[in-house]
Amino acid sequence: MHFLPEKIDNYVVEHSQIEPKILQDLTRETWQKVLNPRMLSGAFQGRVLSMISKLIRPKNILEIGTYTGYSALCLAEGIQEGGKIITIDKNEELETLQNTYFQKSGFRNNITQLVGNAIEIIPTLNTKFDLVFIDADKSNYINYFHLVIDKMNSGGVILSDNVLWSGKVVETLDAKDKDTKVLLEYNKLLNTDDRIETVLLPIRDGLTISRVK
């Protein structure tokens, strides 16, 4: 979902860094072999994630929602030497594809893949994080936030994807639409929780940056 006029959106993309070839290849293979390829972060948002990571220079990153590994590789571009990324996904069928590109990237030793329910896995992690990227099932966004907030270092950043949800957050709410209902509550939470400061960016389907105080 793009919220900018097409000409402006094209101009923005044309005047932003081009994604590395390995990510172009991963995008191509995802579209060829995997269901729901639109779940990819995509070239422009991927460059945004890379830039944020490079600015933060995180030691430890947590990603909730690996998919085919595109966003993990973008975030890895800014990680400190010897840093670690823990990335969680419930779909074990994607592990082989993820591993192929993690190996090619040179970040294989920095990335730990965990398969299963993030709600159950996160409490077992004994790590303080500098950067967290939430991009999984929307109905659990609030749960994910409450699970990670106490695992954040001061000054750490939580990134939340798809927070505009194709514009549904400003439309009349369908009572049966659980995802939109949760996202509305989540966006309010991020803007009112006094442990963080938040800015919501209309990048692609909406990306929130929340800095832990």
N, C-alpha and C positions, 0 to 999 in steps of 0.2 A: 504494500500500500504506500503510495506516494502522496504527500499532502501539498507539495509545491507544484506550481504550474509546470507542465512538461518541459518547456523551453528553459526555465530556470533550473529545473532538476538536472537536465542534460548539461547545462553550463557548469553546475556544481561538480558533477561527476568528471567532466572533461578537464576541470582545473584542480583536481585532487590526484594524489599519488595513484599510480596504477598498481594493482595487486601483483605480488610475485608470481612467477610462472607456476610454481608448485600449487598455489591456490587456484589458479586458472584450471590446472589439470584436475584438481579435486572437485571443483565446481562441475566440470564437464562430466566426470565419472559419476558424480552424485545424480545429475540429471539423467544419465543413461541407465543407472542401475537401481536407484533407491526411490521408494515411495515418498510422496510429499516433498519434492526437492525445493519447494518454496520456503521450507524451513531453514535453509541456509541463510547465514547472515548477509551474504552478498558482498560484492567488491567494495562499494562505497562504505557501508557500515563496518566492514572488516577493517578498512583503513582507519576509521574512527576508533575502533577498539584497539588497534595497534598503536595509534597515537596516544591514547589515554594510558595504555600500559607503559609506553616509553617515557611518558611524563612522570608517572608514579614510580617506575623502576621497582616493581614489587619483588619481594623475596618469596612469598607464598601466595598462590592464586587458587581459588576454588571456583570451579565452573559447574553449574547445575543444569545439565542438558548438553550432552556432547554432540549428539547427532552424528555427522560423519567426520567431525574433528576440525572443521574450518575455523570456527571462532577460537578454539583452543590454540591453534597455530598462530592466529593473529595476536592473541594475548601473549603468547610465548615470545614474541619479537621484542618485548620490553623487559623481560624477566632478568633479574640479576644473575650473574654467574653462580652456578650451583643452586639456583632457585628451583622451586617445585610447583607444578600445577597438578592439582587433584581434580579430575573431571568425572562426573557421575552421569550415567545414563541407564535406563532400564532395559534398553534393547540390545541384547547380547549379539544379535545377528550383524550388528554394524562394527563389531570389534576388529574384524579382519581388515576392513577398509580403513578404519581409523589407524590401525597399526602400520599399514602400508605407507601412509603419508606422514605419520609421526616419524617413522624410520627415515624416510627420504629427507625430512626437514632438518635433521640434525638436533632436534629437541627430544628425541626418544628418551634419553636418560632423565629429562626434566619432567616428564609426564607420567602420572599414575592414573590408570583407568580403573574405575570401580563400576561394576554392573549391579544394579538393584534399585531399590526404593530409596531415594534421597532422604526422605523423611526418617528412615531408619538408620541410614548410613551417617548422616551429618553429626548426630550426637556422639558417635564413636570416634570422631576425628579430634585428636589432641594437638591441634595446630592453631596458631594465630595467623589470620590472613590480612594481607595488605590490599587485596583486590578480589572481589567476588562478582561473578557474572551469573545472573539468574535468567535462564531462557528455557524453561521446561513447562510442565502443565500449569496453566494459568490458575486453575482452581486451588493450587497450593502455594501461590506466591506469598500470601501472608504467613503461612506456616514456615516457608523457607526463610523469610526475613527474621522471624522470631528465633529460628534455630541458629542463624549465622551472626546476628548482631553482637552477641557476647563473645564471639570468636574473632572479632575484628580488632586489629591494632588501631590506636588513636591515629586519625589522619587517613585511615584506610577508606577505600571506595567500594560501594556496592552499585553495580550496574544492573538495571532491570530492563529487559527487552519487551517489545510488543505492548507497551503500556497505553497506547492509543487504540489498539485492537480494531484496526480498519475503520476508525472513526466511531465505533459503536459507543464509546464512552461519552459522547455528546448527543446521542440519540435517545429516544424513548426506550426505556429498559423493558425488554421482554422478560416476564416473570420466570420463564423457563431457562433463560440464558444465564447459567451459573458463572461461566467464565467472565462475562462482562460485569456481573454483579461483584465478583471478587476483585476484579481489576479496579472498579470504582472505589471500593473500600481500601484497596492497597494503595492507590494513588493518594488518597486522603491521608492514610497512615504515614506515608513517606513525607508528606508535607507538614505533618503535625507532630511527629515524634521528636522530642527535644534532644534525643541522642545524636541526631543527624541533621545535616542541612542538604537541601535537595533542589535540583533544577531538572525540569523535564524538557527534553529536546525533541522537536518534531522531525527527527531523523528516521526516514523510512516509516516503520510502524510505531515509532515512539521509543525513545531510549532515555531512561532516567538515570542521572548521576547523583548518588547520595554519598556525602562525605561524613564519616564518623568523627564526632567531636573529641 
